[in-house]
Amino acid sequence: AIVILFINKNIVVADFSIAEMRRSLDFERAGEMIPGSREAREGAELLALELKKIGFLPISDSFIQDYERDAIIEPIYDELVFDSGDEKTAYEAGKDYFADSFGMFDVSASVYDGRRMDYYSMEDTYGEFSGKWILLEKRKYSHKDMMAFSEKILEESEAIGVLVSGNENESRYASQGRSISKSPVLTISERMAERLAGGNGQLIYRQIAKTNGNEGLNVLAKLEEPGKEKEKTMLIGLSYGWQYEPLKSGKIDFGLELARQLAKRQDELGMNLALAFFDMAGGSGGDGKAFL
């Protein structure tokens, strides 16, 4: 919005029609654009086609810039169920919990409430962790800290997995990893943590993870006014791709609408324009941004 409003030091009232752009797209049919997957390639090609329709040109021979990166590991089957003995409650990945480790898991165990422990000095002196899920809470620690605490528990005890109670606003990019783990680590909601800590029963978790290819895809486009040479180029970085919520394509809608508004005003721009849509490998831009 700031880019639109202050281009060339003139305030421009832009008719930002996300609804109009969305009706013309087929991104929802592309499925989950996991980096390295077939859907990611299809999504990048569709994005390039839309940019071409708007009037953008490829920066090199193609709109799509391929690059190599570490393979991305992601779950193709992910199931979490709590069996209280009287009823079974199934939880939804990406909403109730997030996978923080990846592999071939099929575990069922009761939950040990370890939220009040001192995570730096915790020891399973009496074997209380053995064969159980260990429940921790995030507190003020970072995600990296919690993963380190979880790794310590799994290395120094016979625990079968770790649960980390996050908060109700827990949000992140797709559940993806770079390595295979022997034991599961999950971030769960506070509401879910309270139920698991206060009830008897078995928490069952099954995951099948796969390793995608190491192909990364950036979509690069430029806007140049024929016959006019401009000294500077402004590069705007955006991103595409998602997991768990295939309909959540708002970031792509916004990026393409931004491209459309700028193309309509290219004679008012004081510089050339380049757009870079990065895939989601490594987070917001991640590997693709570093490669560019």
C-alpha positions as CSV (number, residue, x, y, z in Angstrom):
1,A,0.0,0.0,0.0
2,I,2.9,2.4,0.8
3,V,4.5,1.6,-2.5
4,I,1.2,2.4,-4.3
5,L,0.6,5.7,-2.4
6,F,4.0,7.3,-2.7
7,I,5.2,6.3,-6.2
8,N,7.0,9.3,-7.8
9,K,6.1,11.4,-4.7
10,N,2.5,11.7,-5.8
11,I,-0.4,10.3,-3.8
12,V,-2.3,7.9,-6.0
13,V,-5.8,6.6,-5.1
14,A,-5.6,3.0,-6.4
15,D,-8.6,0.9,-7.0
16,F,-7.3,-2.3,-5.4
17,S,-9.7,-5.0,-6.6
18,I,-8.6,-8.2,-4.9
19,A,-12.0,-9.8,-5.6
20,E,-11.6,-9.1,-9.3
21,M,-8.1,-10.6,-9.4
22,R,-9.2,-13.6,-7.4
23,R,-12.0,-14.4,-9.8
24,S,-9.5,-14.7,-12.6
25,L,-7.1,-17.1,-10.9
26,D,-7.0,-20.8,-10.5
27,F,-4.5,-21.0,-7.7
28,E,-6.9,-22.9,-5.4
29,R,-6.7,-25.8,-7.9
30,A,-2.9,-26.0,-7.6
31,G,-3.1,-27.6,-4.2
32,E,-0.4,-27.2,-1.5
33,M,2.7,-25.6,-3.0
34,I,5.4,-27.4,-1.0
35,P,8.9,-26.5,-2.3
36,G,10.2,-29.2,-4.5
37,S,6.8,-30.6,-5.3
38,R,4.9,-30.8,-8.6
39,E,2.4,-28.4,-7.3
40,A,5.1,-25.8,-6.6
41,R,6.2,-26.0,-10.3
42,E,2.6,-25.7,-11.5
43,G,2.0,-22.7,-9.1
44,A,5.1,-20.9,-10.3
45,E,4.1,-21.4,-14.0
46,L,0.6,-20.1,-13.3
47,L,2.0,-17.1,-11.5
48,A,4.4,-16.4,-14.5
49,L,1.5,-16.6,-16.9
50,E,-0.6,-14.1,-14.9
51,L,2.4,-11.6,-14.8
52,K,2.8,-12.0,-18.6
53,K,-0.9,-11.2,-19.1
54,I,-0.5,-8.0,-17.0
55,G,2.4,-6.8,-19.2
56,F,5.5,-7.9,-17.3
57,L,8.5,-9.4,-19.0
58,P,10.9,-12.1,-17.9
59,I,14.2,-10.8,-16.4
60,S,16.2,-13.4,-18.3
61,D,15.1,-16.1,-20.7
62,S,12.3,-17.3,-18.4
63,F,10.1,-15.9,-15.7
64,I,11.1,-18.9,-13.5
65,Q,14.5,-19.0,-11.9
66,D,15.6,-22.5,-10.8
67,Y,18.0,-23.0,-8.0
68,E,19.3,-25.9,-5.9
69,R,18.8,-26.0,-2.1
70,D,18.7,-28.6,0.6
71,A,15.8,-31.0,0.3
72,I,12.6,-30.2,2.2
73,I,11.0,-32.9,4.4
74,E,7.3,-32.6,5.0
75,P,4.6,-34.9,6.3
76,I,2.3,-36.6,3.8
77,Y,0.3,-38.3,6.6
78,D,-0.2,-36.7,10.0
79,E,-2.6,-37.8,12.6
80,L,-2.9,-36.9,16.3
81,V,-5.7,-38.5,18.5
82,F,-6.3,-38.5,22.2
83,D,-8.0,-41.6,23.5
84,S,-9.5,-41.0,27.0
85,G,-10.9,-44.5,27.2
86,D,-14.5,-43.2,26.8
87,E,-14.0,-41.2,23.6
88,K,-11.4,-40.3,21.0
89,T,-10.6,-36.8,20.0
90,A,-8.9,-36.1,16.7
91,Y,-6.8,-32.9,16.3
92,E,-6.1,-30.9,13.1
93,A,-2.6,-30.4,11.9
94,G,-1.8,-26.7,11.3
95,K,-4.6,-25.6,13.6
96,D,-4.4,-27.6,16.9
97,Y,-0.8,-28.6,16.5
98,F,2.3,-28.2,14.4
99,A,4.9,-30.9,13.7
100,D,8.4,-29.9,14.7
101,S,10.1,-33.1,13.8
102,F,9.7,-35.4,10.8
103,G,10.0,-39.1,10.2
104,M,8.1,-42.4,10.4
105,F,6.2,-42.2,13.8
106,D,3.6,-44.5,15.3
107,V,3.5,-43.9,19.0
108,S,0.9,-44.1,21.8
109,A,1.6,-43.1,25.4
110,S,0.3,-41.2,28.4
111,V,1.4,-37.6,29.0
112,Y,3.8,-36.5,31.8
113,D,3.2,-32.8,32.8
114,G,6.6,-31.3,33.0
115,R,5.6,-27.6,32.5
116,R,6.9,-26.6,35.9
117,M,10.4,-28.1,35.5
118,D,13.5,-26.0,35.2
119,Y,14.4,-26.9,31.6
120,Y,18.1,-26.1,32.0
121,S,18.6,-28.6,34.9
122,M,15.9,-31.2,34.3
123,E,16.9,-34.8,34.8
124,D,14.9,-38.0,34.7
125,T,16.5,-39.3,37.9
126,Y,13.7,-41.8,38.7
127,G,12.7,-42.9,35.2
128,E,9.4,-41.0,35.3
129,F,9.8,-39.9,31.6
130,S,10.1,-43.5,30.4
131,G,7.6,-44.4,27.7
132,K,5.7,-41.1,28.0
133,W,5.0,-37.9,26.2
134,I,6.7,-35.0,28.1
135,L,4.7,-31.8,28.2
136,L,6.6,-28.5,28.3
137,E,5.3,-24.9,27.9
138,K,6.9,-22.2,25.8
139,R,6.9,-19.5,28.4
140,K,9.3,-16.7,27.1
141,Y,11.6,-19.1,25.4
142,S,12.2,-19.1,21.6
143,H,11.2,-21.9,19.3
144,K,14.9,-22.7,19.0
145,D,15.3,-22.9,22.8
146,M,12.3,-25.3,23.0
147,M,13.7,-27.6,20.4
148,A,17.0,-27.7,22.3
149,F,15.2,-28.6,25.5
150,S,13.2,-31.3,23.7
151,E,16.4,-32.7,22.2
152,K,18.0,-32.9,25.6
153,I,15.0,-34.8,27.0
154,L,14.9,-37.3,24.1
155,E,18.7,-37.9,24.3
156,E,18.9,-38.3,28.1
157,S,15.7,-40.3,28.9
158,E,13.4,-43.0,27.5
159,A,10.7,-40.5,26.7
160,I,8.9,-41.3,23.4
161,G,8.1,-37.7,22.4
162,V,7.8,-34.1,23.5
163,L,4.8,-31.7,23.5
164,V,5.3,-28.0,23.6
165,S,2.4,-25.9,24.8
166,G,2.4,-22.7,22.6
167,N,-0.3,-20.0,22.6
168,E,-3.6,-19.5,21.0
169,N,-2.0,-17.2,18.4
170,E,0.6,-19.7,17.4
171,S,1.4,-19.1,13.7
172,R,4.1,-20.2,11.4
173,Y,4.9,-21.2,7.9
174,A,4.3,-24.8,6.7
175,S,5.5,-27.6,8.8
176,Q,8.7,-28.5,7.1
177,G,12.1,-29.7,8.1
178,R,15.6,-30.4,6.8
179,S,16.4,-33.7,8.7
180,I,14.8,-37.0,9.8
181,S,14.1,-37.5,13.5
182,K,13.7,-40.6,15.6
183,S,11.2,-39.2,18.0
184,P,8.3,-36.7,17.5
185,V,8.2,-33.2,18.8
186,L,4.9,-31.3,18.5
187,T,3.8,-27.7,19.3
188,I,0.2,-27.8,20.6
189,S,-2.4,-25.2,21.7
190,E,-2.7,-24.2,25.4
191,R,-6.3,-25.5,25.4
192,M,-5.2,-28.8,24.2
193,A,-2.3,-28.9,26.7
194,E,-4.7,-28.4,29.6
195,R,-6.8,-31.3,28.6
196,L,-3.9,-33.6,28.0
197,A,-2.3,-32.7,31.4
198,G,-5.5,-33.1,33.3
199,G,-6.8,-36.3,31.8
200,N,-5.9,-40.0,31.8
201,G,-5.6,-41.6,28.5
202,Q,-3.3,-42.2,25.5
203,L,-2.1,-39.7,23.0
204,I,-1.6,-41.4,19.6
205,Y,0.5,-39.9,16.9
206,R,1.2,-41.2,13.5
207,Q,3.3,-39.5,10.8
208,I,4.7,-40.5,7.5
209,A,7.2,-37.9,6.1
210,K,8.7,-37.7,2.6
211,T,11.6,-35.9,1.2
212,N,10.8,-33.5,-1.7
213,G,13.2,-32.6,-4.4
214,N,15.9,-30.0,-3.9
215,E,14.6,-27.8,-6.7
216,G,13.8,-24.2,-5.7
217,L,11.8,-21.8,-7.8
218,N,11.8,-18.0,-7.9
219,V,9.4,-16.2,-10.2
220,L,11.1,-13.0,-11.5
221,A,9.5,-10.3,-13.7
222,K,10.3,-6.8,-14.8
223,L,8.4,-3.8,-16.0
224,E,10.1,-1.5,-18.5
225,E,8.7,1.3,-20.6
226,P,9.7,0.9,-24.2
227,G,11.9,3.6,-25.6
228,K,12.7,5.2,-22.2
229,E,15.8,4.5,-20.3
230,K,15.6,4.9,-16.5
231,E,18.7,4.9,-14.3
232,K,17.3,2.9,-11.4
233,T,15.3,-0.3,-10.8
234,M,13.1,-0.9,-7.8
235,L,12.9,-4.6,-6.7
236,I,9.9,-5.7,-4.7
237,G,10.2,-9.1,-2.9
238,L,7.1,-11.2,-2.4
239,S,6.4,-14.9,-1.7
240,Y,4.0,-17.7,-2.8
241,G,3.1,-21.1,-1.6
242,W,1.4,-22.6,1.5
243,Q,0.5,-25.7,3.3
244,Y,-2.6,-26.9,5.3
245,E,-4.8,-24.1,3.9
246,P,-4.8,-24.4,0.1
247,L,-7.4,-21.6,-0.2
248,K,-5.2,-19.1,1.6
249,S,-3.8,-17.5,-1.5
250,G,-4.1,-13.9,-0.3
251,K,-0.4,-13.2,-0.6
252,I,-0.5,-14.1,-4.3
253,D,-3.7,-12.2,-4.9
254,F,-2.1,-9.1,-3.3
255,G,1.2,-9.5,-5.2
256,L,-0.6,-9.8,-8.6
257,E,-2.9,-6.9,-7.8
258,L,0.1,-4.8,-6.9
259,A,1.7,-5.8,-10.2
260,R,-1.5,-4.8,-12.1
261,Q,-1.7,-1.4,-10.4
262,L,2.0,-0.6,-11.2
263,A,1.7,-1.8,-14.8
264,K,-1.3,0.7,-15.3
265,R,1.0,3.5,-14.1
266,Q,4.3,2.6,-15.7
267,D,4.5,6.0,-17.4
268,E,4.4,7.6,-14.0
269,L,7.2,5.5,-12.5
270,G,10.5,7.2,-12.1
271,M,12.3,3.9,-12.4
272,N,12.1,0.4,-13.8
273,L,10.4,-2.2,-11.7
274,A,11.2,-5.8,-10.9
275,L,9.2,-8.3,-8.9
276,A,10.6,-11.4,-7.2
277,F,8.2,-14.0,-6.0
278,F,10.1,-16.4,-3.7
279,D,8.9,-19.9,-2.8
280,M,8.4,-20.7,0.9
281,A,11.4,-22.9,1.4
282,G,13.1,-21.8,4.6
283,G,10.3,-19.3,5.5
284,S,9.5,-15.9,4.0
285,G,11.7,-15.9,1.0
286,G,14.4,-18.0,2.7
287,D,16.7,-19.9,0.3
288,G,15.2,-18.2,-2.8
289,K,16.0,-14.8,-1.5
290,A,19.5,-15.8,-0.6
291,F,20.1,-17.3,-4.0
292,L,18.9,-14.2,-5.8
